[in-house]
């Protein structure tokens, strides 16, 4: 990149990548490596490749959810990120290519009679999710007889589930699959209430960053790098988005 483009995409001299860090790994979520304490996940791997390819020093900026990432865009704390796409977010940030496709559903505890998505929608069912996320907004819009309680962080949601205070938690299927071994007897319900993509996000109007990193992301999809990253994290059932897809 020339100096002008470099300044446009990384005004502080570092590539600041906003990442959602919690207790699950998915196309959106990273978590801390128990050995090193450093975040790990697909978004971290993509951030490292972006920094290497552009020659920019990398700074990972950690947030408690993708909702927090979007909320913080007005503070100028990050240059690029990767989040699920929905209409509300499109009013705040500009999205580039989608790199992974995902679905959101519910996990229910041992002994639950719920078998299908529809079984959650009953009065008195206690549903929890992470506030200000595309998943919780979609869950709320699909439920007619119960409501979803939103908490700030994923670990808070999981604590309620572990303590028996939640009858179901709403989350991306990839994340639920990574969490399932921690909750013996729990089940992931078939079907989904949200199907969306996780995409490159930049602050509104940063066309330089959208062009540079959008082009690079498409190259990483085409050469198999994104597929390899997902597979390395056990996400073999997750689909890489088709070329050129923008959710």
C-alpha atoms as an extended CHARMM CRD file, in Angstrom:
* protein
*
       247  EXT
         1         1  UNK       CA              0.0000000000        0.0000000000        0.0000000000  PROA      1               0.0000000000
         2         2  UNK       CA              1.0980000000        3.5730000000       -0.5880000000  PROA      2               0.0000000000
         3         3  UNK       CA              1.3710000000        5.9140000000        2.3940000000  PROA      3               0.0000000000
         4         4  UNK       CA             -1.9790000000        7.5740000000        1.7050000000  PROA      4               0.0000000000
         5         5  UNK       CA             -3.8800000000        4.2790000000        1.6100000000  PROA      5               0.0000000000
         6         6  UNK       CA             -2.0510000000        3.0120000000        4.6800000000  PROA      6               0.0000000000
         7         7  UNK       CA             -3.0810000000        6.1340000000        6.5830000000  PROA      7               0.0000000000
         8         8  UNK       CA             -6.6880000000        5.7000000000        5.4600000000  PROA      8               0.0000000000
         9         9  UNK       CA             -6.9910000000        2.0670000000        6.5330000000  PROA      9               0.0000000000
        10        10  UNK       CA             -4.8900000000        2.3250000000        9.7070000000  PROA      10              0.0000000000
        11        11  UNK       CA             -4.8200000000        5.9480000000       10.9030000000  PROA      11              0.0000000000
        12        12  UNK       CA             -2.9660000000        5.0840000000       14.1350000000  PROA      12              0.0000000000
        13        13  UNK       CA             -0.2270000000        3.1910000000       12.2830000000  PROA      13              0.0000000000
        14        14  UNK       CA             -1.5410000000       -0.1320000000       13.5930000000  PROA      14              0.0000000000
        15        15  UNK       CA             -4.2750000000       -2.3270000000       12.1420000000  PROA      15              0.0000000000
        16        16  UNK       CA             -6.8270000000       -2.3610000000       14.9560000000  PROA      16              0.0000000000
        17        17  UNK       CA             -9.1460000000       -5.3430000000       14.5400000000  PROA      17              0.0000000000
        18        18  UNK       CA            -12.2100000000       -5.5290000000       16.7600000000  PROA      18              0.0000000000
        19        19  UNK       CA            -12.9320000000       -9.1040000000       17.8620000000  PROA      19              0.0000000000
        20        20  UNK       CA            -15.7010000000      -10.5960000000       20.0020000000  PROA      20              0.0000000000
        21        21  UNK       CA            -14.1550000000      -12.7080000000       22.7760000000  PROA      21              0.0000000000
        22        22  UNK       CA            -16.1880000000      -15.0910000000       24.9120000000  PROA      22              0.0000000000
        23        23  UNK       CA            -16.3070000000      -18.7520000000       25.8440000000  PROA      23              0.0000000000
        24        24  UNK       CA            -17.0730000000      -20.2270000000       22.4160000000  PROA      24              0.0000000000
        25        25  UNK       CA            -15.4160000000      -20.3110000000       19.0110000000  PROA      25              0.0000000000
        26        26  UNK       CA            -17.3270000000      -19.5730000000       15.8110000000  PROA      26              0.0000000000
        27        27  UNK       CA            -17.0060000000      -17.4330000000       12.7140000000  PROA      27              0.0000000000
        28        28  UNK       CA            -17.7380000000      -14.4910000000       15.0280000000  PROA      28              0.0000000000
        29        29  UNK       CA            -16.5110000000      -15.5420000000       18.4660000000  PROA      29              0.0000000000
        30        30  UNK       CA            -12.9500000000      -16.0360000000       19.6520000000  PROA      30              0.0000000000
        31        31  UNK       CA            -11.8950000000      -17.2370000000       23.0850000000  PROA      31              0.0000000000
        32        32  UNK       CA             -8.7300000000      -17.0800000000       25.1530000000  PROA      32              0.0000000000
        33        33  UNK       CA             -6.2440000000      -19.9040000000       24.7600000000  PROA      33              0.0000000000
        34        34  UNK       CA             -6.0030000000      -21.5330000000       28.2210000000  PROA      34              0.0000000000
        35        35  UNK       CA             -2.2620000000      -22.0120000000       27.7650000000  PROA      35              0.0000000000
        36        36  UNK       CA             -1.2180000000      -18.6060000000       26.4700000000  PROA      36              0.0000000000
        37        37  UNK       CA             -4.1070000000      -16.3740000000       27.4990000000  PROA      37              0.0000000000
        38        38  UNK       CA             -4.1930000000      -14.9740000000       23.9800000000  PROA      38              0.0000000000
        39        39  UNK       CA             -7.3850000000      -14.8790000000       21.9030000000  PROA      39              0.0000000000
        40        40  UNK       CA             -7.8120000000      -17.5800000000       19.2870000000  PROA      40              0.0000000000
        41        41  UNK       CA            -10.4050000000      -18.2250000000       16.6120000000  PROA      41              0.0000000000
        42        42  UNK       CA            -11.1320000000      -17.6160000000       12.9230000000  PROA      42              0.0000000000
        43        43  UNK       CA            -11.3160000000      -13.8430000000       13.2880000000  PROA      43              0.0000000000
        44        44  UNK       CA             -7.9260000000      -13.8100000000       15.0010000000  PROA      44              0.0000000000
        45        45  UNK       CA             -6.3970000000      -15.8820000000       12.2110000000  PROA      45              0.0000000000
        46        46  UNK       CA             -7.8680000000      -13.5880000000        9.5590000000  PROA      46              0.0000000000
        47        47  UNK       CA             -6.6340000000      -10.5210000000       11.4350000000  PROA      47              0.0000000000
        48        48  UNK       CA             -3.1020000000      -11.9220000000       11.5280000000  PROA      48              0.0000000000
        49        49  UNK       CA             -3.1490000000      -12.6550000000        7.7920000000  PROA      49              0.0000000000
        50        50  UNK       CA             -4.4630000000       -9.1690000000        7.0240000000  PROA      50              0.0000000000
        51        51  UNK       CA             -1.6560000000       -7.6100000000        9.0600000000  PROA      51              0.0000000000
        52        52  UNK       CA              0.9950000000       -9.8100000000        7.4420000000  PROA      52              0.0000000000
        53        53  UNK       CA             -0.2190000000       -9.1460000000        3.8970000000  PROA      53              0.0000000000
        54        54  UNK       CA             -0.3810000000       -5.3820000000        4.3920000000  PROA      54              0.0000000000
        55        55  UNK       CA              2.7470000000       -5.0400000000        6.5100000000  PROA      55              0.0000000000
        56        56  UNK       CA              0.8490000000       -3.3310000000        9.3180000000  PROA      56              0.0000000000
        57        57  UNK       CA              1.4300000000       -4.0090000000       13.0260000000  PROA      57              0.0000000000
        58        58  UNK       CA             -1.6240000000       -5.7730000000       14.4590000000  PROA      58              0.0000000000
        59        59  UNK       CA             -3.6100000000       -4.7050000000       17.4960000000  PROA      59              0.0000000000
        60        60  UNK       CA             -6.4700000000       -6.9810000000       18.5490000000  PROA      60              0.0000000000
        61        61  UNK       CA             -9.1600000000       -4.9490000000       20.3040000000  PROA      61              0.0000000000
        62        62  UNK       CA            -11.3100000000       -7.2400000000       22.4390000000  PROA      62              0.0000000000
        63        63  UNK       CA            -15.0380000000       -6.7840000000       23.0280000000  PROA      63              0.0000000000
        64        64  UNK       CA            -17.5880000000       -8.8370000000       24.9310000000  PROA      64              0.0000000000
        65        65  UNK       CA            -19.8160000000       -9.4170000000       21.8940000000  PROA      65              0.0000000000
        66        66  UNK       CA            -20.3430000000       -8.4000000000       18.2850000000  PROA      66              0.0000000000
        67        67  UNK       CA            -22.9580000000       -5.9820000000       19.6060000000  PROA      67              0.0000000000
        68        68  UNK       CA            -20.3000000000       -4.1980000000       21.6420000000  PROA      68              0.0000000000
        69        69  UNK       CA            -18.1180000000       -3.9600000000       18.5470000000  PROA      69              0.0000000000
        70        70  UNK       CA            -20.8790000000       -2.2370000000       16.5910000000  PROA      70              0.0000000000
        71        71  UNK       CA            -21.7890000000        0.0370000000       19.5020000000  PROA      71              0.0000000000
        72        72  UNK       CA            -18.1820000000        1.1720000000       19.8370000000  PROA      72              0.0000000000
        73        73  UNK       CA            -17.7240000000        2.2080000000       16.2010000000  PROA      73              0.0000000000
        74        74  UNK       CA            -18.4850000000        5.8510000000       17.0120000000  PROA      74              0.0000000000
        75        75  UNK       CA            -15.5050000000        6.0020000000       19.3860000000  PROA      75              0.0000000000
        76        76  UNK       CA            -13.0330000000        5.1510000000       16.6100000000  PROA      76              0.0000000000
        77        77  UNK       CA            -11.5860000000        2.2510000000       18.5820000000  PROA      77              0.0000000000
        78        78  UNK       CA            -11.1810000000       -0.1710000000       15.6660000000  PROA      78              0.0000000000
        79        79  UNK       CA            -10.3970000000       -0.0750000000       11.9500000000  PROA      79              0.0000000000
        80        80  UNK       CA            -11.9520000000       -3.3540000000       10.7550000000  PROA      80              0.0000000000
        81        81  UNK       CA            -13.9360000000       -6.1710000000       12.2890000000  PROA      81              0.0000000000
        82        82  UNK       CA            -15.9600000000       -9.2790000000       11.4520000000  PROA      82              0.0000000000
        83        83  UNK       CA            -19.5760000000       -9.5140000000       12.5950000000  PROA      83              0.0000000000
        84        84  UNK       CA            -22.8880000000      -11.0710000000       11.5740000000  PROA      84              0.0000000000
        85        85  UNK       CA            -24.9240000000       -8.8330000000        9.2890000000  PROA      85              0.0000000000
        86        86  UNK       CA            -28.4040000000       -7.5010000000        9.9220000000  PROA      86              0.0000000000
        87        87  UNK       CA            -30.4040000000       -4.4470000000        8.8610000000  PROA      87              0.0000000000
        88        88  UNK       CA            -29.8050000000       -2.5400000000       12.0860000000  PROA      88              0.0000000000
        89        89  UNK       CA            -26.0420000000       -2.8450000000       11.7500000000  PROA      89              0.0000000000
        90        90  UNK       CA            -26.0580000000       -1.7250000000        8.1310000000  PROA      90              0.0000000000
        91        91  UNK       CA            -27.1930000000        1.6730000000        9.3710000000  PROA      91              0.0000000000
        92        92  UNK       CA            -24.0450000000        1.9950000000       11.4970000000  PROA      92              0.0000000000
        93        93  UNK       CA            -21.1810000000        0.2970000000        9.6210000000  PROA      93              0.0000000000
        94        94  UNK       CA            -20.3240000000       -0.6400000000        6.0470000000  PROA      94              0.0000000000
        95        95  UNK       CA            -20.0880000000       -4.3480000000        5.3010000000  PROA      95              0.0000000000
        96        96  UNK       CA            -17.7740000000       -6.0030000000        2.8150000000  PROA      96              0.0000000000
        97        97  UNK       CA            -17.7550000000       -9.6190000000        1.6740000000  PROA      97              0.0000000000
        98        98  UNK       CA            -19.3080000000      -12.3540000000        3.7700000000  PROA      98              0.0000000000
        99        99  UNK       CA            -16.7930000000      -15.0780000000        4.5890000000  PROA      99              0.0000000000
       100       100  UNK       CA            -18.8890000000      -17.6680000000        6.4590000000  PROA      100             0.0000000000
       101       101  UNK       CA            -22.5570000000      -18.6370000000        6.5830000000  PROA      101             0.0000000000
       102       102  UNK       CA            -24.2000000000      -19.5610000000        9.8570000000  PROA      102             0.0000000000
       103       103  UNK       CA            -27.4890000000      -20.3360000000       11.5780000000  PROA      103             0.0000000000
       104       104  UNK       CA            -28.7810000000      -19.5400000000       15.0440000000  PROA      104             0.0000000000
       105       105  UNK       CA            -30.8910000000      -21.8680000000       17.1600000000  PROA      105             0.0000000000
       106       106  UNK       CA            -31.4440000000      -22.8470000000       20.8090000000  PROA      106             0.0000000000
       107       107  UNK       CA            -29.6750000000      -25.1120000000       23.2710000000  PROA      107             0.0000000000
       108       108  UNK       CA            -31.8300000000      -26.6850000000       25.9680000000  PROA      108             0.0000000000
       109       109  UNK       CA            -30.7020000000      -28.4540000000       29.1580000000  PROA      109             0.0000000000
       110       110  UNK       CA            -30.8980000000      -32.1030000000       30.1200000000  PROA      110             0.0000000000
       111       111  UNK       CA            -34.4890000000      -33.1590000000       30.6820000000  PROA      111             0.0000000000
       112       112  UNK       CA            -36.0500000000      -30.5000000000       28.4850000000  PROA      112             0.0000000000
       113       113  UNK       CA            -39.0900000000      -31.6030000000       26.4960000000  PROA      113             0.0000000000
       114       114  UNK       CA            -38.2980000000      -29.1440000000       23.6750000000  PROA      114             0.0000000000
       115       115  UNK       CA            -37.4240000000      -30.8570000000       20.4060000000  PROA      115             0.0000000000
       116       116  UNK       CA            -38.0600000000      -28.1980000000       17.7780000000  PROA      116             0.0000000000
       117       117  UNK       CA            -37.6150000000      -24.4510000000       17.4910000000  PROA      117             0.0000000000
       118       118  UNK       CA            -41.3700000000      -24.0120000000       17.9260000000  PROA      118             0.0000000000
       119       119  UNK       CA            -41.2810000000      -25.7720000000       21.3000000000  PROA      119             0.0000000000
       120       120  UNK       CA            -39.4180000000      -22.8340000000       22.8400000000  PROA      120             0.0000000000
       121       121  UNK       CA            -42.2320000000      -20.4070000000       22.0750000000  PROA      121             0.0000000000
       122       122  UNK       CA            -44.4080000000      -21.0410000000       25.1230000000  PROA      122             0.0000000000
       123       123  UNK       CA            -45.3890000000      -18.7180000000       27.9460000000  PROA      123             0.0000000000
       124       124  UNK       CA            -43.0880000000      -19.1210000000       30.9350000000  PROA      124             0.0000000000
       125       125  UNK       CA            -40.1170000000      -20.4160000000       28.9390000000  PROA      125             0.0000000000
       126       126  UNK       CA            -36.9900000000      -18.6290000000       30.1330000000  PROA      126             0.0000000000
       127       127  UNK       CA            -34.8450000000      -17.7770000000       27.1110000000  PROA      127             0.0000000000
       128       128  UNK       CA            -31.5100000000      -15.9700000000       27.3950000000  PROA      128             0.0000000000
       129       129  UNK       CA            -29.1200000000      -14.5170000000       24.8260000000  PROA      129             0.0000000000
       130       130  UNK       CA            -26.3650000000      -11.9390000000       24.3460000000  PROA      130             0.0000000000
       131       131  UNK       CA            -27.7760000000       -8.4250000000       24.0970000000  PROA      131             0.0000000000
       132       132  UNK       CA            -27.3500000000       -6.2610000000       20.9720000000  PROA      132             0.0000000000
       133       133  UNK       CA            -26.5660000000       -9.1880000000       18.6920000000  PROA      133             0.0000000000
       134       134  UNK       CA            -28.2070000000      -10.2130000000       15.4300000000  PROA      134             0.0000000000
       135       135  UNK       CA            -29.1310000000      -13.5100000000       17.0950000000  PROA      135             0.0000000000
       136       136  UNK       CA            -31.0780000000      -12.0110000000       19.9770000000  PROA      136             0.0000000000
       137       137  UNK       CA            -32.8950000000       -9.5630000000       17.7190000000  PROA      137             0.0000000000
       138       138  UNK       CA            -33.9840000000      -12.3770000000       15.4380000000  PROA      138             0.0000000000
       139       139  UNK       CA            -35.0030000000      -14.6120000000       18.3540000000  PROA      139             0.0000000000
       140       140  UNK       CA            -37.1640000000      -11.8460000000       19.7720000000  PROA      140             0.0000000000
       141       141  UNK       CA            -38.8590000000      -11.1930000000       16.4530000000  PROA      141             0.0000000000
       142       142  UNK       CA            -39.6600000000      -14.9020000000       16.0080000000  PROA      142             0.0000000000
       143       143  UNK       CA            -41.1270000000      -15.4990000000       19.4890000000  PROA      143             0.0000000000
       144       144  UNK       CA            -44.7950000000      -14.6900000000       20.0770000000  PROA      144             0.0000000000
       145       145  UNK       CA            -45.4620000000      -16.1550000000       23.5260000000  PROA      145             0.0000000000
       146       146  UNK       CA            -42.2540000000      -15.6540000000       25.4540000000  PROA      146             0.0000000000
       147       147  UNK       CA            -39.3980000000      -13.1610000000       25.5940000000  PROA      147             0.0000000000
       148       148  UNK       CA            -35.6360000000      -13.3060000000       25.5330000000  PROA      148             0.0000000000
       149       149  UNK       CA            -33.6020000000      -11.8480000000       28.3900000000  PROA      149             0.0000000000
       150       150  UNK       CA            -30.4490000000      -10.2240000000       27.0720000000  PROA      150             0.0000000000
       151       151  UNK       CA            -27.2230000000      -10.1610000000       29.0590000000  PROA      151             0.0000000000
       152       152  UNK       CA            -24.0460000000       -8.2940000000       28.2450000000  PROA      152             0.0000000000
       153       153  UNK       CA            -21.6260000000      -11.1930000000       27.9040000000  PROA      153             0.0000000000
       154       154  UNK       CA            -21.7990000000      -14.7920000000       26.7740000000  PROA      154             0.0000000000
       155       155  UNK       CA            -20.3000000000      -16.1290000000       29.9960000000  PROA      155             0.0000000000
       156       156  UNK       CA            -23.1790000000      -14.5150000000       31.9060000000  PROA      156             0.0000000000
       157       157  UNK       CA            -25.6920000000      -16.3200000000       29.6830000000  PROA      157             0.0000000000
       158       158  UNK       CA            -23.9110000000      -19.6360000000       30.1790000000  PROA      158             0.0000000000
       159       159  UNK       CA            -23.8170000000      -19.1160000000       33.9530000000  PROA      159             0.0000000000
       160       160  UNK       CA            -27.6220000000      -18.7730000000       33.9870000000  PROA      160             0.0000000000
       161       161  UNK       CA            -27.9170000000      -21.9260000000       31.8940000000  PROA      161             0.0000000000
       162       162  UNK       CA            -25.5380000000      -23.8450000000       34.1460000000  PROA      162             0.0000000000
       163       163  UNK       CA            -27.4340000000      -22.7410000000       37.2640000000  PROA      163             0.0000000000
       164       164  UNK       CA            -30.7710000000      -23.8990000000       35.8730000000  PROA      164             0.0000000000
       165       165  UNK       CA            -32.1610000000      -20.3960000000       35.4240000000  PROA      165             0.0000000000
       166       166  UNK       CA            -32.4940000000      -20.6720000000       31.6210000000  PROA      166             0.0000000000
       167       167  UNK       CA            -34.7590000000      -23.0760000000       29.7640000000  PROA      167             0.0000000000
       168       168  UNK       CA            -33.0450000000      -22.2530000000       26.4730000000  PROA      168             0.0000000000
       169       169  UNK       CA            -30.2300000000      -20.0700000000       25.2080000000  PROA      169             0.0000000000
       170       170  UNK       CA            -30.2230000000      -18.4470000000       21.7810000000  PROA      170             0.0000000000
       171       171  UNK       CA            -26.8680000000      -18.5590000000       20.0050000000  PROA      171             0.0000000000
       172       172  UNK       CA            -25.1870000000      -19.3840000000       16.7180000000  PROA      172             0.0000000000
       173       173  UNK       CA            -25.1070000000      -23.1050000000       16.0000000000  PROA      173             0.0000000000
       174       174  UNK       CA            -21.3030000000      -23.1190000000       15.6130000000  PROA      174             0.0000000000
       175       175  UNK       CA            -20.9050000000      -21.6330000000       19.0820000000  PROA      175             0.0000000000
       176       176  UNK       CA            -23.3980000000      -24.0730000000       20.5690000000  PROA      176             0.0000000000
       177       177  UNK       CA            -21.5570000000      -27.0310000000       19.0590000000  PROA      177             0.0000000000
       178       178  UNK       CA            -18.3150000000      -25.8670000000       20.6690000000  PROA      178             0.0000000000
       179       179  UNK       CA            -20.0730000000      -25.4480000000       24.0270000000  PROA      179             0.0000000000
       180       180  UNK       CA            -22.1170000000      -28.6630000000       24.0340000000  PROA      180             0.0000000000
       181       181  UNK       CA            -19.4030000000      -30.8600000000       25.6530000000  PROA      181             0.0000000000
       182       182  UNK       CA            -19.4070000000      -28.5210000000       28.6710000000  PROA      182             0.0000000000
       183       183  UNK       CA            -23.0920000000      -29.2190000000       29.3730000000  PROA      183             0.0000000000
       184       184  UNK       CA            -23.7380000000      -32.9790000000       29.6440000000  PROA      184             0.0000000000
       185       185  UNK       CA            -27.2090000000      -33.9340000000       28.4870000000  PROA      185             0.0000000000
       186       186  UNK       CA            -27.9020000000      -30.5990000000       26.8100000000  PROA      186             0.0000000000
       187       187  UNK       CA            -29.2400000000      -30.6330000000       23.2510000000  PROA      187             0.0000000000
       188       188  UNK       CA            -29.1730000000      -28.2980000000       20.2680000000  PROA      188             0.0000000000
       189       189  UNK       CA            -32.5900000000      -27.9870000000       18.6540000000  PROA      189             0.0000000000
       190       190  UNK       CA            -32.9840000000      -28.8120000000       14.9860000000  PROA      190             0.0000000000
       191       191  UNK       CA            -33.8000000000      -25.9760000000       12.6330000000  PROA      191             0.0000000000
       192       192  UNK       CA            -32.9640000000      -22.3090000000       13.0030000000  PROA      192             0.0000000000
       193       193  UNK       CA            -34.5830000000      -18.9320000000       13.5460000000  PROA      193             0.0000000000
       194       194  UNK       CA            -31.7910000000      -16.9750000000       11.8410000000  PROA      194             0.0000000000
       195       195  UNK       CA            -29.6260000000      -17.6670000000        8.8110000000  PROA      195             0.0000000000
       196       196  UNK       CA            -27.0240000000      -15.0170000000        8.1180000000  PROA      196             0.0000000000
       197       197  UNK       CA            -23.4060000000      -14.3990000000        7.2380000000  PROA      197             0.0000000000
       198       198  UNK       CA            -20.3810000000      -13.1190000000        9.1200000000  PROA      198             0.0000000000
       199       199  UNK       CA            -18.7330000000      -10.3880000000        7.0910000000  PROA      199             0.0000000000
       200       200  UNK       CA            -15.9850000000       -7.8310000000        7.0330000000  PROA      200             0.0000000000
       201       201  UNK       CA            -17.1170000000       -4.6100000000        8.7220000000  PROA      201             0.0000000000
       202       202  UNK       CA            -15.5670000000       -1.1370000000        8.5910000000  PROA      202             0.0000000000
       203       203  UNK       CA            -16.6760000000        2.2420000000        9.9820000000  PROA      203             0.0000000000
       204       204  UNK       CA            -19.1230000000        3.9910000000        7.6670000000  PROA      204             0.0000000000
       205       205  UNK       CA            -17.4260000000        5.7400000000        4.7570000000  PROA      205             0.0000000000
       206       206  UNK       CA            -14.0250000000        4.0410000000        4.9720000000  PROA      206             0.0000000000
       207       207  UNK       CA            -14.0160000000        2.9730000000        1.3250000000  PROA      207             0.0000000000
       208       208  UNK       CA            -10.2500000000        2.4260000000        1.3100000000  PROA      208             0.0000000000
       209       209  UNK       CA            -10.4000000000       -0.2150000000        4.0480000000  PROA      209             0.0000000000
       210       210  UNK       CA            -13.4480000000       -1.8100000000        2.4480000000  PROA      210             0.0000000000
       211       211  UNK       CA            -11.6150000000       -2.1340000000       -0.8720000000  PROA      211             0.0000000000
       212       212  UNK       CA             -8.2570000000       -3.3210000000        0.4810000000  PROA      212             0.0000000000
       213       213  UNK       CA             -9.5220000000       -5.8720000000        2.9570000000  PROA      213             0.0000000000
       214       214  UNK       CA            -12.5930000000       -6.8680000000        0.9490000000  PROA      214             0.0000000000
       215       215  UNK       CA            -10.3350000000       -7.8390000000       -1.9640000000  PROA      215             0.0000000000
       216       216  UNK       CA             -7.9920000000       -9.7210000000        0.3550000000  PROA      216             0.0000000000
       217       217  UNK       CA            -10.8580000000      -11.5790000000        2.0310000000  PROA      217             0.0000000000
       218       218  UNK       CA            -12.1910000000      -12.7410000000       -1.3320000000  PROA      218             0.0000000000
       219       219  UNK       CA             -8.7110000000      -14.0240000000       -2.2160000000  PROA      219             0.0000000000
       220       220  UNK       CA             -8.5710000000      -15.9860000000        1.0390000000  PROA      220             0.0000000000
       221       221  UNK       CA            -11.9490000000      -17.5340000000        0.2720000000  PROA      221             0.0000000000
       222       222  UNK       CA            -10.9040000000      -18.4510000000       -3.2590000000  PROA      222             0.0000000000
       223       223  UNK       CA             -7.5620000000      -20.0500000000       -2.3850000000  PROA      223             0.0000000000
       224       224  UNK       CA             -9.0060000000      -22.2360000000        0.3770000000  PROA      224             0.0000000000
       225       225  UNK       CA             -7.5050000000      -20.3470000000        3.3140000000  PROA      225             0.0000000000
       226       226  UNK       CA            -10.8630000000      -19.5570000000        4.9300000000  PROA      226             0.0000000000
       227       227  UNK       CA            -11.9440000000      -23.1860000000        4.5570000000  PROA      227             0.0000000000
       228       228  UNK       CA             -8.7260000000      -24.3310000000        6.2050000000  PROA      228             0.0000000000
       229       229  UNK       CA             -9.1500000000      -21.8680000000        9.0790000000  PROA      229             0.0000000000
       230       230  UNK       CA            -12.6790000000      -23.0550000000        9.8100000000  PROA      230             0.0000000000
       231       231  UNK       CA            -11.6210000000      -26.6920000000        9.6330000000  PROA      231             0.0000000000
       232       232  UNK       CA             -8.7030000000      -26.0630000000       11.9970000000  PROA      232             0.0000000000
       233       233  UNK       CA            -11.2130000000      -24.9990000000       14.6420000000  PROA      233             0.0000000000
       234       234  UNK       CA            -13.4100000000      -28.0350000000       14.0930000000  PROA      234             0.0000000000
       235       235  UNK       CA            -15.9890000000      -26.0710000000       12.0980000000  PROA      235             0.0000000000
       236       236  UNK       CA            -16.1680000000      -28.6020000000        9.2990000000  PROA      236             0.0000000000
       237       237  UNK       CA            -19.9170000000      -28.1890000000        8.9470000000  PROA      237             0.0000000000
       238       238  UNK       CA            -19.7170000000      -24.4200000000        8.5110000000  PROA      238             0.0000000000
       239       239  UNK       CA            -20.0540000000      -23.1370000000        4.9640000000  PROA      239             0.0000000000
       240       240  UNK       CA            -17.6480000000      -20.7060000000        3.3550000000  PROA      240             0.0000000000
       241       241  UNK       CA            -19.6840000000      -17.9780000000        1.6660000000  PROA      241             0.0000000000
       242       242  UNK       CA            -19.8540000000      -18.0380000000       -2.1500000000  PROA      242             0.0000000000
       243       243  UNK       CA            -17.5800000000      -15.6410000000       -4.0690000000  PROA      243             0.0000000000
       244       244  UNK       CA            -18.7680000000      -12.0510000000       -4.0190000000  PROA      244             0.0000000000
       245       245  UNK       CA            -21.5850000000      -12.6540000000       -1.5010000000  PROA      245             0.0000000000
       246       246  UNK       CA            -22.6120000000       -9.6640000000        0.5720000000  PROA      246             0.0000000000
       247       247  UNK       CA            -25.2770000000      -10.4180000000        3.1410000000  PROA      247             0.0000000000
